[in-house]
C-alpha cells in the first residue's frame, strides 16, 4: 500500500503549497484598501504549483486546477468585460478639485 501512495506524496506537498499561495493571494486581494498602489505577491505562483503537482501526479487532469488562480480568472474576466478595471473615482476626484478651485 505504501508503494501505491508514494506517487502522491510530492504532488500533495506541492498542491498544499499552491493552496497556501492561493489563499494568501486572495486574502491580500480582497483585504486591500482603495489606494493608488497595488498590493500583490507573486502572481500565478499558486497556479504554477498546482500545474506542476498535477503534471507529476498519476491523474494528469489535476493540472487543470491551475486555472483556479485569481490571475487566470481575472484575465478571463478582463477579456469578457474590457471596462472592468477602469477607475470610477476619477470623475469624483475631478469634481472635488473643481469645487476646491472655485473657492
Helices and strands as residue ranges (DSSP letters): H 2-5, G 6-8, H 9-31, H 45-56, G 60-68, H 70-80, H 90-102
